[in-house]
């Protein structure tokens, strides 16, 4: 897209609950990275996992973002409108041999992990049982991406250099589940490409997903964005704030204070008096003074700054 800005970022919440402080931090980080570079910031609702969607959550999240002073470019993209695009990419990978059908259950795969250390905690290592053909034809089949041999390297703007060998660290991973739903890894790659995203700023809990997404981008001939993974917000016990746990609720009666707290967590050092000067003034200061380098060397998880 010749007329696209040099920087285009995005915030992609899942409508499984209300906006909380942890997701606000991710939104602020991605927003400032884009706006401070004179770029655009887009919003995408990741309602891919329909059974987990909480009715009304997406609308409340968008209203909360507006109340906090966020302004996004274009229309909101909903993953639930993108199933045709996901299916086309899946067929492309299957036809090229970059994906295969798999009948293995999660329980079987997890049972094979007992003697094997695992680095990527979000998905058990897959030992390649169906690579040469489906083992149990009378089961429902998932589709797995056939990971390439060799290391995948990327330089994260916050976490630094990352090197991962998917063949030894995760194995082939699911891109369509056995129940027929498309998996996050495939959807996010296609959505970032469709929205021409150049910079992905998100929580460090997704750092392990990035090598898988880069491998998919390469297999599909898509551009790879720049990545920056923000420290996670935790409570005083080191537990990540989450919608499901009902933690980190925002007080939108005072949105300026909530934004100020997020800036403090992101090590931006907003002057104390800006808490009293209004939301637009604080945003103007934050955009002018954004420094992603302030986050380098910070632990991948950090307690909430009050």
N, C-alpha and C positions, 0 to 999 in steps of 0.2 A: 504494500500500500504506500504509494509514493508520498501521499499527503499526511501520513501518520506522524505523530510526534516522536521525538527521539526516545522518550520514556513513556511507557504505558504500564501502569500497575493495576492491581485489582484486589478486592476483598471478597472472599467467597465463603460466607457463613452457611452452616447447615441448619435448617429450620427444625431442630429437635428440641428447642427451648429458647428462652429469652436471651438477649445479649447480656453478657456478664463482663466483669473487669478484664479477664484474660482475653476474650475476643475483642474487647475495646482496644487493648494494647496492640493486637495484631492489626486492627483497622487503622489506628493512628500511625503505626510504623509504615504500613504500605502507603497510606495517604501522603504522609510527609515526604517519603522517598520520591513519589511521583510529582507532587506539587512543587517541591523545592527545586526540581530539575525542569520546571516549566512544562511538565507532561500532563497526561490525562490519567484519571483514576476511575475504574469501572467497578460495578458490583455484580456479582453472580451468586444466585441462590443455589446451593448444592443440595437439591431435593431429589437426588438420584435414588437414595434408599427409601423409597416411598413408604414401606411399612413403619419406619421410624419417625416419619414426619409428624410433628405436632400441629394440628389444625390451628391456623391463625398465627403461628410463630413467625412465618416469613414476613407478614405484614407488620407485626410488632417490631421485628428487627429493623425493617426499613424506616419505620416511624421513629424508632430510637436513634438511628443514625442521623436522620434529619434534625431531631431535637438537639443532637450533639454538634450540629453545625457542619456535617459532612455534605459535600456536593459532588455528585458523580456525573460522568459523561455518558450520554446515550441512555438506552433503555436497560433495565435489569434483565440479565439472561438467566433463565430457569433451566436447570439440567433436564427437568422432566419434559421439555420440548425438544430434546436433542437425541432421542433414542434412535432415530433413523440414521443420523450421522455416526453414532457409535456402532450400529450394526454394519454400516458400509465399511468402516475401518476394520472391524473384526473380520469380515469376509476377505478384505485385502490381505490381512496378516495370515489367515488360514490358507489362502490360495498361494501365497509366496513361501509357505513353509515356516513362517515366523511365529506360528501359533499351532496348538494341537488340542484335541479333545482329551479330557481326563475324567475318569470315573472314580478316582481315589477320594475317600472321605477324609474330613479333617481329623477325625479320631484316629484313623489309620496312620496318617502322616505324623500326628503328634506322638503316637506310640513309638514311631521310629526315631524320635529325637532324644530318647532317654540317654543314649551314650554319646550324643553329639552336642558340643557347645554351639550356641546360636547367638549371632550378633544382631540380627534384625528382629526386634521383639514383637512386631505387629503381625507377623505371619510366620508359621513354622517352615523350616527348610524342606523343600520338596525334592525327593531323591530321584525324580525322573522316571518313575515307574511306567507312565503311559506315553513316553516320548516316541516309542516305536509302534504304538497302537494301543487302543483302549483295553485295559485289563479285564474289566467287568462290563460287557456290552449291555446288559439288561438294567443297568442303573441310569439315573439322570447324569448327564455329562456337564462338567464345567469346561471352559476354554482357558488354557494357560499360554502365556507368552513364552516362547523359547529363548531363554536369555543367551546372549553371546558370550564367548570365551574372552578373557582378558579384562583388565582393570578399566573402570570408568572413573575419570578424574574430573573434578570441578572445583573451582575456587569460590567459596562462599564469602560474601562481603563481611560477614560477622564471625562465622565459625572457622574460617580459613580453609586451607586445602583439605579436600576429602577424596580418598581413594577407596573404591569398593570393587570387588570381584564378585559379581552377582552369581556366577556359576558355583562359587564355593561358599558364599555368604547366605544367599536366599534360595537359590535354585529357581526354576521356572515358576512364575507367579500367575495368579488368577486374574483374568481380564473380563471374564463373564462367569458368574457364579452358577452353581448347579441348579438353583431355583430360577434361573433365567435373567436375573438382574445384572446389569453391567457393573463392573467394579470401578472403584474410585480411580485407580491408577490410569486406566484407559480414558475415562471421562475427563479427568483434569487436563491431560495432555491435549486432547482434542479441543477442549474449551479454551485453553490458553492460546492455542493456535488460531481458533476462530475469532477470538477477540484481539488478536495481534498483541498479546502481552509480551513486553520486553523485560520486565523486572518483577520477579515474584518475591514478595516479602511476607513471611508467615512464621508461625511458631516452630521452635526447634523440635517439637514432637514429630514433625514431618521431614526432618533431615534424612532419615533412613529411606524415605520414599523417593527422594530426588534421583539417586542413581537409576532406579527402575523407570522413572519418568524420562530420564535422558535416553535410556536404551530404547524406549518406545518411540521417542521423538526421532531418533536416528533411523529406526526401522520403517517409520512412516514418512520419512523425508521432511520432517518439520523442524523449524528453528528451535534452538534451545535458549530460553531466557537467562538473564542473570539471576542469581539466587542470593537471598539474605534470610537467615533463620534467626528469629528473635528469641531471647531467653523466655522460658515459660514462666507464667505467674503461678506461684504456689502459696499455700497457706503456711502458717508458722510451723506445721509439722512436715513440710516438704511435699504435700499432696497437691497435685495440679488442680486449679480451679476448674470446675466443669458444670455444664448445664444440668446433667443428670443428678449431681450431688446438691444442686441448688446453692452453690457457693459463689461468692464474688458478685452479688447483686449490685446493680447500679442505682444510685439515687438521682433520677433525672429531674428532680425539683431544682437541682443545682448543677446543670451540665458543665458549667465552667470549672467547677471544682473537680468533677470527674475527669475532664480533659487534663487538668493540671496534674492530677494524680498519675494519669497515664504517661505524661511527659516526664514526670519525676522517675517513674519506673524505667523509662527508656533512657535515663541518664542524660536528659537534655537540660537540666538545671534551670527551669523557668523561674524568673524572679517572683518572690512571694507576693508582691503587690499585684501581679497580673491575675491572681485569683479574684480580685475585686473589680477588674477593669472590663469585664464582659467577654463573651465567647469569641466574637469576631476579632477583638484585639489580641486575645491569646492565640488564636489560630494564625493571625498575621505574624506574630513573633515566632511561633513554632516553625512556620514555613521558611522564614528568613534565616533561622538559626539551626535548622536540622543538621545533625552530625551523626551519621551512622557509625563513624569510627569510635564514638564514645562507648559503644557496646562491645567492642572487641576485647577479648580477655575476660568478659563477664561469664559466670557459670551459665550453662544451658538452662538451668532452672533457678529462679530467684524468688524470695519471699516478696509478697505485695508491699509496695511502698504506700503508706497512708498519708 
